[in-house]
Amino acid sequence: MNLEERVNDLESRLAFQDDTIQSLNDVLVAQQRVVERLQLQMSALLRRQEEMAGQFESSEEEAPPPHY
């Protein structure tokens, strides 16, 4: 294999590697957006659960259950 063929081979590999890196980066960016959206949804659900738990706890403390 002469020098020109080796350089062409390396340039070809580099082009494929650049394309692969860009594809992986695009997937990573999309996954990060999904993760951020899921984190926001989880935070909203946790706040909602805490609000609901607070409502149930306050009603239990006000009056004892009827079987007492």
KAGIHU-V375678 format. One record per residue. N is the residue number from 0. RES is the residue in three letters. SS is DSSP state (H for helix, E for strand, - for the rest). Layout:
N	RES	SS
N	RES	SS
This chain:
0	MET	-
1	ASN	-
2	LEU	H
3	GLU	H
4	GLU	H
5	ARG	H
6	VAL	H
7	ASN	H
8	ASP	H
9	LEU	H
10	GLU	H
11	SER	H
12	ARG	H
13	LEU	H
14	ALA	H
15	PHE	H
16	GLN	H
17	ASP	H
18	ASP	H
19	THR	H
20	ILE	H
21	GLN	H
22	SER	H
23	LEU	H
24	ASN	H
25	ASP	H
26	VAL	H
27	LEU	H
28	VAL	H
29	ALA	H
30	GLN	H
31	GLN	H
32	ARG	H
33	VAL	H
34	VAL	H
35	GLU	H
36	ARG	H
37	LEU	H
38	GLN	H
39	LEU	H
40	GLN	H
41	MET	H
42	SER	H
43	ALA	H
44	LEU	H
45	LEU	H
46	ARG	H
47	ARG	H
48	GLN	H
49	GLU	H
50	GLU	H
51	MET	H
52	ALA	H
53	GLY	H
54	GLN	H
55	PHE	H
56	GLU	H
57	SER	H
58	SER	H
59	GLU	H
60	GLU	H
61	GLU	H
62	ALA	-
63	PRO	-
64	PRO	-
65	PRO	-
66	HIS	-
67	TYR	-
